[in-house]
Amino acid sequence: MKFSIEKNNFINTLGSTQSVVERRNTIPILNNIMVEAKSGILSITGTDMDIAIFASTEIQSVSDGSTTIPAGPLFDIIKKLPEGAQISVELDDDNILISAGRSQFKLPSLPADEFPVMTGGEMPFSFEIGSNELLDLIENTRFAISNEETRYYLNGIYFHEIDGVLRAVATDGHRLAKAETVAPSATKGMPGIIVPKKAINELYKLLEQTDSDVQVNLSENRIKFQLNSTTITSKLVDGTFPDYKRVIPQGNDIKLRVNCNLFSEAVERVATLSDSKMAPIKVTIGNGMLKLFASTPQLGTASDEVEVEYKGKELEIGFNARYLNDIANQIKNSEMIFELKDSSSPSIIKNTDNKNALYVLMPMRV
């Protein structure tokens, strides 16, 4: 195998695949990516056995062949080469020779036939969705994915079709995020699936770089996303997502409207004197003002105020500052609508510019 490739093409294709490879792996072959040169096309695959990413690009091929190369060292080498460099890659016995100008490198390789291939049989459900629609679903929910290993069924985004709507939901038990879009007709009858966090994050990075449609194929235990010349195949979370509808409160008839940016900045300032990421800040609402207060014996106290649209009796409630700002970061340059019931009930937060997103936040004692 021998080929040449321009640096930017190489780094872009490598970047799409090597990020799923665990750099400290007890199985040597899983430290590597598979590289195949064939008929002027370079194909690269990386996997950790739960997720695999395949990407391809054009090359100047001298001789076809395939092998596997350590992902981390290869990516680091190519990244540090000069912009516009023309790179030569050659398989020499059990080594890969890389050269660009006066720079030369030799990396060990392992045979391509030892590289694991993710097989999942047939994927009977398939549909096409716009990249912007899928990006919006993920962007508005992924921050609420749980990292708690014991409740593994919360370690992803739950996608399902309901009444002509494709809905995405994520929760960690403290907050919930729900987003939806018009469902492609082919999604009718698809099973509800939980796409794991790692696959979501890799997909998100690719969606930010394209406006092409995404081809989705899935079965009950695997999913495949095809975007231009890149394919992500992932196992699904094997578990049952909780009945999230029961978490969304009914009868929250106390409403306030506040500028998202002003609110977020005030939360950041007050949270400076919280003694931990999980410490609550006290929110007091009344007389057209929202007051924020935090107190820590070792650090002191902080308070701030933001004007709001609010008509009702004074209400005091505690929230986790980081969770508040996670939601504010989704809403950004708009207004937030809080729908409240009392100081001990979950609150609903909405975006005035996006009717398809909804957030639920549990209160904290203050």
Order of alpha helices (4+ residues) and beta strands (2+ residues): beta-alpha-beta-beta-beta-beta-beta-alpha-beta-beta-beta-beta-alpha-beta-beta-beta-beta-alpha-beta-beta-beta-beta-alpha-beta-beta-beta-beta-beta-alpha-beta-beta-beta
